[in-house]
């Protein structure tokens, strides 16, 4: 008899991550990691990996028989990391900085289970259009970017700010499906008709 699959926990309160994991046909519960997000790394790719692992470990410690999947997104413009803006004014500053520029969206995904832990990072390059000052102010006033790394949501009105991307769209949303699928399969989770 095959061993039963562990229960799956998504260590994130993000509705976007919930929606994407649901789209894979995975049954899971949600338990957002409760931790102060801080990494000693400076490389944004390593920050994304480290924070995803930290979130995963925080939940896995409470559920050591489960499979925990966690994710963290870091937006980097050159060496500067753009977190979640606290106010509409700060959101406008972020969007003005990104205007006409290319930035990286690094999304780390960690899977922890009784088999061990794995973490990978997707890297998508995002090319912003050159925006007018009124476009910057309009977007900031929508409030859409306030809970998102970098201050914009590609899956919403923020799509109008972007000229093109190189890499995985779902990585910019905050849950790169190619990485998620690979890690889940590595831990024995059947997905997409396996």
JOKA-V856301 format. One record per backbone hydrogen bond with DSSP energy under -0.5 kcal/mol. NH is the residue of the N-H (numbers start at 1). CO is the residue of the C=O. E is the energy in kcal/mol with one decimal. If there is no record, write none. Layout:
BEGIN
NH,CO,E  NH,CO,E
END
This chain:
BEGIN
9,67,-3.0  10,29,-3.0  11,9,-0.7  11,69,-2.9  12,10,-1.5  18,14,-2.2  19,15,-2.3  20,16,-2.2  21,17,-2.6  22,18,-2.4  23,19,-1.8  24,20,-0.6  24,21,-1.0  25,22,-2.2  26,21,-1.2  28,26,-0.5  29,8,-2.2  31,10,-2.4  33,11,-0.6  35,33,-0.9  37,35,-0.8  38,36,-0.8  47,43,-2.2  48,44,-2.3  49,45,-1.9  50,46,-2.8  51,47,-2.8  52,48,-1.9  53,49,-2.3  54,50,-2.7  55,51,-2.4  56,52,-2.4  57,53,-3.0  58,54,-2.1  59,55,-1.5  60,56,-2.9  61,57,-2.4  62,59,-0.8  63,59,-1.0  66,63,-1.9  67,7,-3.1  68,66,-0.5  68,112,-3.3  69,9,-2.7  70,110,-2.7  72,108,-2.1  74,106,-3.2  75,82,-0.6  76,74,-0.5  76,104,-2.8  77,80,-2.8  78,76,-0.7  80,77,-1.9  82,75,-3.0  83,81,-0.7  85,83,-0.5  85,148,-0.6  91,87,-2.4  92,88,-2.4  93,89,-1.8  94,90,-2.3  95,91,-2.5  96,92,-2.5  97,93,-2.2  98,94,-2.2  99,95,-1.5  100,129,-2.2  101,98,-2.4  103,126,-2.4  104,76,-2.6  105,124,-2.7  106,74,-3.1  106,104,-0.6  107,105,-0.6  107,122,-2.0  108,72,-2.9  108,106,-0.6  109,120,-3.0  110,70,-2.8  111,118,-2.6  112,68,-2.7  113,116,-2.7  116,113,-2.1  118,111,-2.3  120,109,-2.2  122,107,-2.4  124,105,-2.1  125,166,-2.8  126,103,-3.1  127,164,-2.9  128,101,-2.6  128,126,-0.7  129,161,-2.7  131,129,-0.7  136,132,-2.1  137,133,-2.3  138,134,-2.6  139,135,-2.6  140,136,-2.3  141,137,-2.1  142,138,-0.8  142,139,-1.2  143,139,-0.6  143,140,-1.0  146,143,-1.3  147,144,-0.6  148,145,-1.5  150,82,-0.7  150,83,-2.1  151,148,-2.3  152,149,-0.7  154,152,-0.5  156,153,-1.5  158,153,-0.9  159,156,-1.7  160,157,-2.0  161,158,-1.9  162,159,-1.0  163,127,-2.9  164,127,-1.3  166,125,-2.7  171,168,-0.7  172,168,-1.0  172,169,-1.0  173,169,-1.5  174,170,-1.1  175,170,-2.9  177,175,-0.5  180,176,-2.6  181,177,-3.0  182,178,-1.8  183,179,-2.4  184,180,-2.7  185,181,-2.6  186,182,-2.0  187,183,-1.2  187,184,-0.6  188,185,-2.0  189,184,-2.6  191,189,-0.5  192,24,-1.2  194,191,-1.3
END
